[in-house]
């Protein structure tokens, strides 16, 4: 389970092998053996004893801002792979492997967008949705025509992805009420309820992907598609592209179309942000989706485990243990 500390003034402490969360209204206890992650929001505090217990149990502690984006995390010092992986990660940037990674991440995102729209169109008997999905899938074929190192093709690659995203987010307005979605993707700040949901969901997914990178031994700051810049976790931003639609978009669209989210769940303050009730709904939807089991390479595992396995496949490809890297493309 993921332990959420979301009440202003809440305090997380240790009691034997248990975490104790106290607030003005209540006090609750959780077995450390059943907690896999602690998520802390603004206004809460964590004792050093609780931190020590979490680290001994291999539990990472993540601090989230109001839009669900992690701004700090604590994890056991023993996590991480070998120096060889990081060296190879740096070396392959200018090689064909680096280009392969960048193209794979974008191709996976586009295919996931296309297949998702086609599935939505099929279930709703909406020809327009299916056509938009097919357009994106065809558009993804342009990636095959890009040659050269990553610095040479990056702008064109991102341009192809950007045009596909415009089609995708414009098409979603056909299934989402104008009360929750304007038909445009907006980030900082979110311009409507659906964008607030997406931003929060992507923040949680970001945390999961970053954890996968750290556990597998990847350097979160040495990516291929996203430009390296100080403080920018470009590897996390690369890998997250494979999972946006299968995990976040699927979960948040379900919330929206079932009318389970509305004005009572947000705060309008120079943008649209989820309030405590809205955050709880978004987090519950994300946890349910992450724990959903799917067929993956002959196994039935959770989407959460798929994220980690994809990170480990990147490591194997970097170290020469795999001849081909196959990005995660979800078959709806």
N, C-alpha and C positions, 0 to 999 in steps of 0.2 A: 504494500500500500504506500501511497504518497501522503505524507503528513503536511497539511496546509496550516500555517500560522498566519491568520488573516485579520485578527481582531486588534484594534489599536490598543497598545498597552499590554498585549499578551506576552507571556514569558515562558520559554521552553527550558526545562531543567531536567536533571537526571535523578532517578530514584531506583537504585539497583540496576537491573537490566531493562528498565522502562523509561520512556520519555514521559514527562508530565507537562501538560500545557495548562497554564493558569491564566485567567482573565477576570474581569470584574464580575462576570455572570457565572462562571463555572470553572471546574478543574477536571481535566480528563487525562487518563493514562493509556499509554500504548506500548506494547512489547517491542523492544528494539529488534527482535528477530523477525518481526512482520513488516518493518518499515524499510523501504528501499530508497526513499528520497525525502528530504525535508525542504519544503518551499516556504520561504519567509517573505512577507510583504512589509511595506513601510509601517513603522510604529511598533514593531514587535522586537523582542530581545531574546538572545540565546546565551545560556551559561557556558563557560568553558568546559565544565564537566559533561554537559550534553554534547558539545562538540567532540570531546575525546571519545565518548561512547559511540557517536556516529562514525568517527574515523576508524575505530577498532572493528566496527561491523561492516565497514566498506560502504557506508551510507553518505552520499554527497549532500551538502547543504547549499541550496540555491536561493539567492536574494533577487526578487523580481520588482520591477517598477510598475507604475500604474497601467501600462499597456501590456504587461506580461513579459517584457524583455528582461532577461537576466543581466544584472550589472555586477554581480560578484558570485563566486562559488567557492566552497571549501570541499576538498576531496582528499583521501588518504595519500600520503607521500609515495607509497609503494606502487601506485597506479602508473601505467605507462609502459611502453615497449622498449626496444633497444635503440641505441644510438644509430645503428645501421639503418633503421627505418627512416629516421629523420634526415640522415645524410642522403639517402636515396630520394627522399621526398624533395629535397633541394636540388639534387643533380638532374632529375628527370624533367624539371620545369621547362628547359629549353630543348628537350628531345621530343621525339614523336609520341612518347608516352604522355607527356604533359598535354600535348594537343589532343590525344585520345581522351584523356580525362575530361578536358573542357568540353569537347564535343559530346561526350557521353552524358554529362550532367544536363546539358541543354536539351539534347534529344529525348532523354527520359522525361524531363518536365513537359515538353511539348506533347509527347505521346500520352502521358498521363492526363493532360488537359483534354486532348482529343478524345481519348477513350471514355473519359468521364462524361463529357458532353453527349457523346453517342449513347451512353447508358441512360443518362437522364432523358434523352429524346425518345429512346425506346420505351422506357417505363411510362412516359407521359404521352406517347404517340404524337410527338412533336417533331415534325420533319425539319423545321428550322434548326433545332438543337443538333440533330444528327448531321445536317449539312455543315454547320459550323465546326463540329468535331472533325468531320472529314477534311475540311479546309485546313485545319491546323495540322492534321496528320500528313497531308500532302506537302504543306509548307515545310515540315520538318525534313523533307527530303533534300532541301537546299543545303543542309549541313554537310551532306556528303560531298558537295562541290567545293568545300573550303579546304585549301591546302596551305602549308607553311607552319611556322612556329606560332605559339599561342599569342605572342605580342602582335604578330601580323594579322591574325584573323579575329582577335578578341572583339573589336568594335562591330564587325559584321555579324559575328556570332550573337552578340548581345542584341543587335538590331533585329535579327530574326526572332529571337526569344521575345523581344519587346512587342513586336507586331502581333505575334501569336497571343500574348497576354491581353492585348487590347481586345482582340476578337473574343477571347474567353470570358473576360469580365463583362464585356458589353452583352454577351449572350446570356449570362446568368440573370440579367434583369427580366428575362422571360419567365423565370420560375420564382423569383423573389418579389415580395410586395414592395411597392415604392415607399411604404412606411418604414421599411428597414434598410432599403438599398437604393442608392441614386443611379446605379448603372455604371459607376466609375470606381476604379481602385484608388483609394486615398489612404495615406499612411500617417504623416506627421503634420497636423493631427488627423485622426480618423474622422471622416466627414459624415458618417451615418452608423447605424447600429450594426449592420453586417460587417462593415470595415473595422469597427471596434472589436467584433468577435474574431475576425480573421487575424488582426494584429496580435490579440491576446493568445490565440491558438498558435500562431507562428512563433511567439515568444517561448511557449512551452516546448514546442517541437525543437526550437533552437537549443534549448537546454538539453534535450534528449540526444540530439546529434552531437553536441559538444562533448557530452559524457561518453558517447560511443567513440569519438576521436581520441579522447584521453585514455580510455581503457585499452583501446587497440594499439596505442603507441604512436598515433599520428600527431604531428604538431598542428594544433588548431589554427595557427597563424601562417602556415605555408600552403596556400591554395594555388589553383591553376586558372580558373575562370575569372574569379573576382580579383581585381588588382590589389596587390599587397600595399598596405598602408599601415603606419604605426597604429597599433591598438585595434586593427580590424582582423577578426578571426576568419580569414578568407577560406580556409579549408572547411570550416563549419558552414559557411555561406554557400560553398560549392555543393557539398553533400546534401544539404537540406533541400536542394532543388528536386531531388528524386522523390521526396515525401510530402510535398505541400498538398497536392490534390488527394492522394489516397488517405491521408490522415487528417489534416486540418480542414480542408475544404469540405470533405465528405461529412465530418462531424458538425461543422458550423452551419452548413446548408440544411442539414437535418433539423437542427434547432430552429432555424428561421422558418422553414416551410411548415413546420408543425405548430407554429405560433407559440413556441415555448420561450420566446425572448421578445421584449418590447420596451416601451418607454420607461416602465417601472424598474427596468434593470440597468439603466444608464444615467450618467450625469452629463449634461451639456454645459461645457465650460471651455470656450475657445476650442471646440472640437467635441467629439462624442466619446465618452469613456465608460467602461463598465463599472457599476457600483459593486458593493460587496455581494449582493444577491446575483448580479450578472456574472461576476467573476466565478462564483460557486458553480453556476450553470455551465460556464465555458470549461472550467477545470474538470467537472464531472464528465462532460461530453468528450473531452480529450482523453481522460483516463480510460473511459470505456473503449474508445477507438484504439488507443495504444495497446490495450490488452486483448483486442480482437485477434483471434487466431486465423491465419490464412495458410494456403498451401504455398510452400517456398522450397524450391529445389528438392522435392520429394519428401519434405517434412511439413508438419503442421505446427507452426509456431506463431507467437504474437507479433504484431507489427513493431512493438518495442524491441523485440529480439532481432527482427529483420534489420533495423537501423544499425545495431551493433555488428551484425554479420556482414553488412555491406561495408562498414568501416574496415573490418578485418579483411575483406576481399581486396580493398584498396591496398592494404599493407602487403598482402601476398603478391599482388601484381607489381607493386613497387620493388619488392625483394626478389622478383623473378620466379616465385612459386606458382604463379598463374600466367598463362600465355595471353589470356584475354580478360579484360575487365568488362563485366556485364552489369550495367546500371539496373536499378530496380524499376521495372515497369509493371504496374498493377493491371491485371486482367479483371475487369469488373464483371 
